Amino acid sequence: MRGCKESSRLASEARERRLTWRERLSLRIHVLLCGLCKTYMRQMAKMFAIARIAGDPEVRYASSVKLSPDAKERIKKKLSES
């Protein structure tokens, strides 16, 4: 099983590329057992959902996010509300 450091790295990489099945399985097992990493994954998902709402609904990967200054301000506002 992977530790938190490796799992958080994989969770971040999952936003940039498709993980291998072994990486996905390992990450899922770790997240099932680790509340901190589960929270981290939820927060990341929420952040990307906000980015999709504020910008392009087709956004899936971090490298494809292109936001206007107005969209960035709306995201900051939404994040501060949660």
Secondary structure, DSSP 4 states (H G I P E B T S, - for coil): ---HHHHHHHHHHTTTSPPPHHHHHHHHHHHHH-HHHHHHHHHHHHHHHHHHHHS-TT--SGGG----HHHHHHHHHHHHH-
